[in-house]
Each structure stands twice: as structure tokens, then as C-alpha cells.
């Protein structure tokens, strides 16, 4: 099977305090340390697990981004992905959800994938819309919030996380699957993985390779516009309950009122 | 990876080169590449996921647990770092393996890992024949075989030339028959291979590769130690053990060179491991100060606690700076030496002073950090339930093994004298100008634009200290000449000066580099380097005072003291304010405030 995983390089959420540029209203991504999205590491772990259980399968990581994004892909290779594709083109700068999905879909289409893994959302932009848009562009079904994925014959079968448990959902292949965060144990590159990553195939594509016109992507093709940005309101002070014998009751009432119990 | 490295410094260059120039040359952790970071991460994660969950079994030396961990590390590739590619290794070199050593943050496993990868494996990597390498290195790279290093004997510790184990050529000339007792051999309980040192015909020691399945080898009981309880430490007995002549390692009667050479690398790696241990201990202590309250305040809100956190961070920063500067220098020199054994000896020997400093300073910084760590935990720090108690016990051996810190002080200062006398470093020619300047009462010009403004005072203080160390050291050496070797206390003073100079020089050069590069943490680098220098400078003055009072001609002491004190001067900063700033960063990061590689 040909399995793909879409990944993204983002400002390191562990060390970088994310800032919005008031002029462009976009996240500041320059001059900060960049890493493979930790959420994508879990998604890669899920994809590796499936590849290994299926056997005779190849896992490719694909990313759209500036040249620096090849570091994120090299990490994916070190984690155990077999092959990497970077789509990089100056015309892609400023792409919105539509442009990003259009670009990734164009690259995926050339590869005839059987299964495409995405994280539910990125850890920087959090739109959560790219996977659905990719599925739309490719005309594929999308399975969401998967905490377990299996392939049975020509079907993908997942356990889909719900508020109370899970649903078993299936779809024909090929399909796009998004992973519920925290459902798979993170893996980390081993020495051997890091060494072998050096020798794995790595290709880079430009817009013309994909047959896309610069007007369809990037700033030029963006349909979505951020009108303004504002600060989140500071969280209101909590309520302190002194235990005078009835604290448990008060807390239980509170939780019930907010439908948390 | 060598691509990222800057030009090599020569050994002892730090003493004669301005900090601002060294800042252009030295390697700092900030220059490490993604691959090195990931390898460090994979080593640290290995310890977290594989070693720490089995800590109880490790500490009680449950049979099979430690060797299975070493083998598992082998499966993941962590044992192949130093081994050439054609023998199944990754050939990443000393810098990467030092980064890994600093990431293995559990002391018992670290000892087992180091005994295997450093002192057990490197003798064969550096000095083995093609046949020996082909036979043994692939097994050591995967962990199929575990290695040990057998030098120390019951009567002989650091004075390796006097060992009494013998190797006698058999009558048919096919074997050496090994006889003797080795002591405190790490990994002895499960090693498959040992590099053993013994004398042939009463000559200087030779080295042998010995497979432990051969006849006539037995081991004693496990030693009951203060710390690193999980590591295997036993006596090893050889009784007419037949070692095939082709298992002689290096030249006959020249194994002692291998012993000393490998110890140099071992010392550097010990320094790297100590830095990692210090970072981990600071993490524990810093996190605790954000959890524990006293008198209604968190511990980190108290000034004396802030002082501790800041000093722990600054001393660790200096040790880290000097260790990785040295590692990259040796790696570059060794790569330059190619396959020529004599050249490899020389390349490693070149940095013997820096290796000894890394060992002494690294282990003493660790001792300081774990001691203050226990103090921060208060009564709980004394309880075995708290990991800082184990860190404290585990740290104590670091000042003893790989050559005691006393031996290493002798090595550092003694090597310096040998090089000066041998004309290998240009001190004799520099001395007259330094002497003239100090005697004239003329101050050393302060650094200019080549040093960032906030570090000029600190750099000036260290440059003055270098001059004075050279001046005082040479004065005493010329006064005592041959009798100097009876004045071990003087050697110690001089070694202390070298240590504090190399540490603060390395810290400042690293901070200058960070500022020049526009590093996002450059303000923190600068503060850590300033505090490290402030602490080092006050020790430098103390050592100089005592040295001059004792070792200068009595009638000159008063005058010289005044002169030297004036020249070395003060490093005037508000140390307390600096400490509070750094402590705030340590608290915010809940630990060592820079990345932990």
C-alpha cells in the first residue's frame, strides 16, 4: 500500500511564545526555532504502526513550506518514514487553507495514494480545515478523529473518538484519515533511524512540477482574509471554596450546573 | 558533521589567545546540528523509557538487567557512534559521543555505557589491527558483546606504570599467559571482552584484547559501593589465561601509551557526563523550589535559594562550554591525524590539559550542584525516596575514577610545564613582556569593540588573570627548578588557576559567540558567563594570594602581592542582582535554562 502523511514545520511550541504579526496578521514564523509539529509526530507514529502491520507498504511524508521545512521532513525520515516530498515555491508564501490543500492535493494526486494521514489540526494555526479540503480536492472520503486504524480488504476501518467512547467507521480506499491527538504513543528517532535517514529518497517539487498556476495559491490565490486580531480575555479568577464540611457538595453542584457531571 | 566545525585550536591555546579571538574558533553546543540534537534526544529518551522504569532492578543489580539494557541500547544504535562505518559503526566521532554522554542521565547506566563505548571499545578503534577491528568492532557496535577495561589493580590505581599483572610468552610462542588481579573493573560481571594491561618480561605495560570465555578467568563478588550501585564492579582474576599473540593490542611494551591516551578521552567524556548530571540535578532542584512552600512563600522566592539556583546554572554553563569546546578540538585533530597511530596518539595528547580540566572541573561542578540540590530539598533531600539523594551519592565517584582529581591536577599543571620546557608552547617568549608590564604597574588595556559592551569587564578580568597566572607560575618554576616536583601544593594552585581560567574563558567565548550570532538566548548566555567569571575570578585571586605568599622569595612577598593584586584587580559587578536575574530564568524553565541536548 502507498501511505502518505501530511506534515508541517512550525515554531517550536516548547520554546517559542507564539506571536502574531500585527501588519500581516499572520503567525510569526521567522527568527524562531522551527520543529516538526509535535502533533504530526503522533500522526507519523500512527502511520508507521499501520505500515508495519500491513507489510509490503511504503510510507511517504509530504510537506509544503519554505526550504527550512526539509528539516522537519528529515526528522520524519529519522522517525522511520520511507520517503519525503517537499513542495517549496516562493509563490506559495501566504497560502490560506484553500491554497495549502490545493497544493498538497495536487502533489498527492500524482502519487495515487491508498491512504493519507493528517493530524486533526496543526499546533500553530489550528484551523483543522486542511485535511477536509484535501479530501474534497481529491474526491476522497474522510475519516476523522481516529484512535485506531485498520485496513480490511479494500476498506479502511477506524475507531472514531466520540464524547462517550468510540464509533467504528469504515470507508472504501483510498481515503483521508485524521488522527485524534494523544491516541498513539509518540515515537522518537533512534540512532539507527537518524543514520538511515541520510540515505532515504527526498524529492523537492515546485508549483510548475505540479502544474499549478501561481494565481491559484499563496497570497494571490487566498480567499480567506483575516480582518483583525485581538487578545484573548484574561481568564477570570476562579472561585475558592473553603471546606466547612460541605465543600464536596458545593463542588458537585457546580460541576452539575455546568453539565460536567 | 565535521562540516559544521570551526578551525581547530591547538592545545593550551586558551592561555595565550584573547577570548574575543577564541570566540570565533571554538565549538559551542549552539552550533550542533539537528542530527546531533536528535541523537542526544534519542539517548535521553532511551534512558527515560528503558532505564528509569527499571531503576529498582538496576540498583539491586538483578541479574541480566544491566546487560540487557546495554544490548538494547545497541539495538537502537547508541553503541555504534564512535565505531568506523566499515566495522558496523556510525563513525560520528567524539563530539557526538560526548553530547550523548551528557544525555545519558542515569549514573549507573552511564558507567556501564561509558565502560563499554569509551574505555572498552576505543582502544580497539584507535589502535587495533585490521584483523582485530574486523573481528571485534561489529560485535561491540551492536552490543552483541559488552566490553570492559582492566587497568587498575589492588595495589595500583592511577600510577598505571607500576602494575603487577604479567603476560608470559608460551614456549610455542603462540600465546601470552596472563596472571594477576585487576580491581574495580566496571562491567566485570557480564563483559564478553576486556582490554587488559599487563607487563611482558618486566617491561612497561602492554595491552591485550581478552575474551572472557577463555580459560583461567574468574571474577570476585560485586563490590558494595556508596553510589552507582547499579553498575557492575568486581575484581577480575587471571590464572594462566592464554591470550593468542595476535590479540596483543598496539606494540609490545607500549600498551601504557594506549592506557594514558584512552584515559584522556575517558576524562573528557566523564566531564561531559558530569555536565549532564549537573543539568539533571538542577532540573530536580529548580522544579522543587516551585512546588514547596516555607513561611507561606515558594522556595524560589528566597534570596539564598535564588543564589544557589543561579550559581548552579552558571557553573554548569562554564563546564558545559569547556567540555564541548575540548571535544570538538580533539575530534578535529583526530580526524586530521588519519589512520596513523602515532599521529592519533599525538592528536589526543595535544589536549591532555583540557581533558584533565574537563574531568576535574566537571566532576567538582557536579559535586557542588548535587550538594546544593540536596540542601534545597532540605530534609527530604536526605531521604532515599527523592532522586536528589541518589544523585548525591552517584556523583561522589566522579572525583575519584578516571584518575583522581588530584592526579588530574598534576597532569594539567605538569603537562603545561613539560610543554613550556620543551618549547611546545610559546610561554618563554611571552613571559618577559608580561613580567615587564606587571612590574611596571601598567594595567592591561581593556578590550574594545571586538568584545560586546556587556562582557568587556568580564573579559578584561580573565585576560588579566591569564597574565598573572603565567607570571606567578613562571616565577615559582624558575625559583624551584628541579625541586618543583616536591611542591605538589604549588602544582595544585597552578592547576586551580588553569581550571578557572579555561572555564571562564570558555564561558565568555561562548557568550560572545551567542551575541555575535544574535542568538535568541544571548542575554542569558551573557549573564551566565558573567556570573561564572565572577565566581572564578574570586577563586583565582585566592589561589594567587596563597601561592605567592608561600612560593615567592620571602623578601619579595609583600611587594609582589600588592603588585599582583593590583594587576589582577577586581571584577566589579553587582553579583546579587545578576544571580536574581539568572534565578528567575532557572525558575521559569524549571531547570537548567538552556536546551539540554
HADDOCK unambig.tbl for C-alpha pairs under 7 A between the chains (distance, minus, plus):
assign (segid A and resid 188 and name CA) (segid B and resid 42 and name CA) 6.52 0.50 0.50
assign (segid A and resid 189 and name CA) (segid B and resid 38 and name CA) 6.88 0.50 0.50
assign (segid A and resid 189 and name CA) (segid B and resid 42 and name CA) 6.10 0.50 0.50
assign (segid A and resid 190 and name CA) (segid B and resid 42 and name CA) 5.44 0.50 0.50
assign (segid A and resid 190 and name CA) (segid B and resid 76 and name CA) 5.61 0.50 0.50
assign (segid A and resid 190 and name CA) (segid B and resid 77 and name CA) 6.99 0.50 0.50
assign (segid A and resid 191 and name CA) (segid B and resid 39 and name CA) 5.77 0.50 0.50
assign (segid A and resid 191 and name CA) (segid B and resid 42 and name CA) 6.78 0.50 0.50
assign (segid A and resid 191 and name CA) (segid B and resid 76 and name CA) 5.92 0.50 0.50
assign (segid A and resid 191 and name CA) (segid B and resid 77 and name CA) 4.92 0.50 0.50
assign (segid A and resid 191 and name CA) (segid B and resid 78 and name CA) 5.92 0.50 0.50
assign (segid A and resid 192 and name CA) (segid B and resid 76 and name CA) 5.90 0.50 0.50
assign (segid A and resid 192 and name CA) (segid B and resid 77 and name CA) 5.01 0.50 0.50
assign (segid A and resid 194 and name CA) (segid B and resid 35 and name CA) 6.86 0.50 0.50
